[in-house]
Amino acid sequence: MLEPRVLAYADFVAWRPDGKQIKEIAVISGGPRESWVGKRLVIIGLESESRRELVGPEAGPVSPAWSADGARLAYAAGSRPDERRIWVVGADGSGRRQLTGDPQFRDEFPRWVRADRLLVVRVRHEAGGRQVGLWLIGLDGREERLVGEVGPLPAEYYGHIALGSDC
């Protein structure tokens, strides 16, 4: 019998912080090659082999990131890549809410900076290309601040932008 195999970007897997050992991971699973089609945010118990779906395929979740206490996950989601926004959900699936919503940006790769702040890559489409910046986003939904411009990308750029896990 063949066992299923998964190929994924490194930012499709997030190890839950525990302090001692890894017991759970958050994984983006399902769908075809396109990152916005048919994906689910799933928590997998490594010892128990349990599987909990937190976000279904209709949302198109990508880039999960655990909070330092392991109580919440931040992720980007949208039915199309240019509609991606940042969301937060409890590890038990409760309290799911959208943090960003500015239509001039595509929001990607959330990373926890503190318990109440996320560092987010925001891409703005402009004539002739795209502008990429790093933003601090507050969990209260009120604070958004540009930290720095990463630089422009040419309109024809097709590739993968990612933040390292040590951000």
N, C-alpha and C positions, 0 to 999 in steps of 0.2 A: 504494500500500500504506500502510495506517495504522500508525503506530508506537505502541507501548504508552505510556500515560501513568500516572503515579503521583501520587496525592494523599495526603499524609501529614501528621501532626503534626510540628512541628520536632523533637520529641524522639524521632522514629522514625528519624532520620538522625544519624550521628556521624562526623565527619571525623577520619581517623587522623592524629595528630601526626607530622610528619616533620622539621620545622625549616626546610625550604626550600619545598616545595610539597606540595599534597594529591595523593597517588597512589592512596589507597584510602579507601573509605567503608564504614561498617557501616550496613545498612539493614534495617528491619523490612518484609518484603514478604508479599504474599499475603492470602488470606482475604477475607471480607466486611467490612462496616462495623465490626462489633464488634471491639474491640481484642484480645480474648482467643481469637478463633476463627481457626484456620488460618494463623497468622502464622509466619514463619521469620526467623531472624537470619542475614543473608547479607553476606559481604564482597565488594564489587565493586571491581575494579581499573580505575581510570579510563583509564589508558593502554593496558593489555593487554585491556580489556573482559572480564577473567576474572570468574568468579562462583563463590564457595565458600560452601556452606551450613554454618554452625557449629551451629545449633540448629534442629531440625525443628518442624513445626506442632503436634505433640502437646504441646509445652511451653508454647505461647502466649507467646513472648518479646516484650517491649516495652522501650523506653527504654535503648538501648545507650549506654555511655560508655567511651571509650578511656582506658587508663592513660596517664600522661605519656610513658612510653617507647614506647608503641604495642605493647607485648608482650601485653597482656591487655584483655579487655572485661568490664565488669560490666553486668548487665541484670536486669530484673525478669521473672519468669515464673510462670505458674500456669494450670491448666486452666480456672479461673474467676477473675474479678477479686479476689474476697475471699480467694483462696488464693495470691496472688502473694507470692513470696519473692525474695531477691536471690541471684544466681548470678554466678560468675566463670568465664571460659574463656580459654585462650590464643588468640592471634590465628591460630594454626595449627589450632585445634580441640581441642588437648590440655588435660588437667587441668581439665575441667569439674567444678565443685563448688558445692554450695549453701552459702550463708553464713548465712542466717536461716531460722527455722522456727517461731517462736512463733505459735501459732494465734490468739492474741488480736489480732494485727496483720495488716494488709495492707501489704506493703512495696513502695515505688515509687521511681522516679527516682534511681538511684544516681549519685553524682558523686564522682570521686577527689579526696581531700584531700591524701593523701600516697601513697607507694608501698604502704603497708600499712593504709590507712584509707579508708573510704568515708563520705560524708554521704548519708543515706537519709531519705526521707519515709516515716513510718509512720502509718497510719490505724488507730485503734481504734474499733470500733463499740460504742456505749453506748446505753442507753435514751434516746430522744429525739434522737439525733444521732450524730455522729462526732467524735472528738478527733484532731487532726492535730499531729504533732510532728516535729522534726528530730533525728535520731540519728546518732552516730558509730558505725560498725561496723568492727571489726578483721578483717583477713583471716584471722587465726588462729581465728576463730569464738568466741573467749572474751570479747572486749571489746565491750560494747554500752552506750552512754551517751547519755542524753537531753541534747541541747544546748539545746533550747528548744521551748516549745509555740507552734505557729503559731496555734492557736485552734480552736474548735468549728465544725463545719459542721452545718446543720440536716439532719434525716433526709431531707427531700425534695430536698436539693441534688443536682443532676445537672449535672456540668460537668467541667472539666479542670483538674487541679492540676499545675503544672510548676515545676521549678527552672530558672533561667537557666543558660546554658552557662558563665557566668563565676563560678559558685559554687566 
